[in-house]
Amino acid sequence: MAHHHTHRAGVPSVTSLHYDLSGPATAPPLILGPSVGTSLAVWEPQLPALARTHRVLRWDLPGHGGSPAALLPSDGSATIDQLAALVLRLADDQGWERFAYAGISLGGAVGLYLAAHHAERVGRLSVICSSARFGEPSSWRERARLVREEGTEAMVASRTGVWFSRETAATPRGRALLADLRATDRAGYAACCDVLADYDMRAALPSVTAPTLVVAGRKDPATPPAHAREIADAVPGASLLEIAGAGHLAGVERPEAVTSALLSHLADAPQPDQTDAPQPGDDVSRHAAGMAVRRAVLGDAHVDRAVARTTPFTARFQDFITRYAWGEIWTGDGLDRRTRSCITLTALIAHGHDTELAMHVRAALTNGLTREEIGEVLLQSAIYCGVPAANSAFATAQRVFDEIDAQGPAAAPPRTDAEHPTHTPPQANPQHPTHTPPQANPEHPTHAPGEVDTASHSDTDK
């Protein structure tokens, strides 16, 4: 639900920031800050997962979304401390003495300021595609002048290639974000530019004591990875994640990578002692472990495509599959992955799910089954699932083998040690940019709509 609050002393305008609350009222608080030109909708890809374990407050910048532009002065004097004061007032109104904070770009800058100057308030910090200094002040003064004269439409064309790729810009979410930019009040946008012109946190970074995660998009021209490294190097104990293929709005372009990183970072936080309250750690841990196994068995390319197609409608299903199918069943010690692949192949044959069978033939190869062993599984299924089902399965498997052969040796899944019951699935560590999950090929833990890796079956692909 969205809210406006009335003005109280100390806030630099007649009203407060517009915000939205999600998640259990008794869960640990988490505040999410947006980037310039976007609304709180920029956090929609992460919201379902975060709101499972936290009371999430998303807020709009002045002049953006539902926040009045008059919250910041329009004479060029707006500063980061004024913006941070507005956010603290939201926390005060919720009764939150201490909270976790995550912010994108200017939203991340607010988080750095709060963590440095109000350390007692910020329990855990995540800074996404942000900076300790966003370039020369003159460039921001010039942008403020341009937008005051011509409106935010002057910025729309240049956001493709900065915020995200042309392909992402053409998606419903990309178009909605560009529409939010067009709808942004020119005075509010310009005032945020004034904030960025005056902003410089470099000297204060060593004073940040909150456990900090810094995330960078490797294709981000606005705040390139060097900006993230500067923050991570200066903030004591900070962790750094660089996300391949992501522009300035990394959480939109590579939502699952950002979500997983945030969940892991937040899961490390101590939780309040609430004997009767549900403990989020188990779900969060299952999600992180599930994503690691999902990528190991099905491959980064397939999972990335599935994540890119996630919508607000399918997000809960994605989260459910990751936590339970992958994070609980496929991570269990009772069966090795070779055996699980045999079972999955048989179940798919029995139910006639040939398209997903093709996906799991590839996964079975990744899990260490030979083509001959896959043939034995299919032959066994002829007895217990029926000859017509096995006939179709053999045709599907042969097509997969032919495709792999046509692509050459590089396309063949590598052998793994997954056949050993004592093998522990590799754990994803989103805090280290050098970590690369094992490469594999397509997926499916248990039958569900859209698990296939084809253009015609991609709506809810897991």
Secondary structure, 3 states (H helix, E strand, C coil): CEECCECCCCCCCCECCCEEEECCCCCCEEEEECCCCCCHHHHCCCHHHHHHHCEEEEECCCCCCCCCHHHCCCCCCCCHHHHHHHHHHHHHHHCCCCEEEEEECHHHHHHHHHHHHCCCCEEEEEEECCCCCCCCHHHHHHHHHHHHHHCCHHHHHHHECCCECHHHHCCHHHHHHHHHHHHCCHHHHHHHHHHHHHCCCHHHHHHCCCCEEEEEECCCCCCCHHHHHHHHHHCCCCEEEEECCCCCCHHHHCHHHHHHHHHHHHHCCCCCCCCCCCCCHHHHHHHHHHHHHHHHHHCHHHHHHHHHCCCCCCHHHHHHHHHHHHHHHCCCCCCCHHHHHHHHHHHHHHHCCHHHHHHHHHHHHHCCCCHHHHHHHHHHHHHHCCHHHHHHHHHHHHHHHHHHHHHCHHHCCCCCCCCCCCCCCCCCCCCCCCCCCCCCCCCCCCCCCCCCCCHHHCCCCC
